[in-house]
């Protein structure tokens, strides 16, 4: 099984294997902060395998009580998200899942990527009732026509 978070909004650190179809992970700290709570990563190569994914530092997160009775979200296409069985043992968050496809994304909650945001702005901008305006300072050059 391969794990990556090298994409828009991705966040996880791979600590190492924990056995066949088992992987040890850690949530990365938020940018320039000591806090962390969210994760988003992709797993490949685990088609129809009983996977056990251990997030080792869950108890050190910003709100560890939030992991009780919580189930991670997963998606095969990043459009439709569903919950997968998850346990919290007081230290680790443990995801137990048997993927139906070779690629699966896991996250704390369904992510809203900048790509999806850009699609929303683009679809709104073609509506004649909508005007798009930039607020605040921008690095874009402004030209009046």
Secondary structure, 3 states (H helix, E strand, C coil): CEEECCCCCCECEEEEEEECCEEEEECCCCCCCCCCCCCEEEEECCCCCEEEEEECCHHHCCCHHHHCCCCCEEECCCCCCEECCEEECCCCEEEEEECCCCEEEEECCCCCCHHHHHHHHHHHHCCCCCCCCCCCCCCCCCCCC
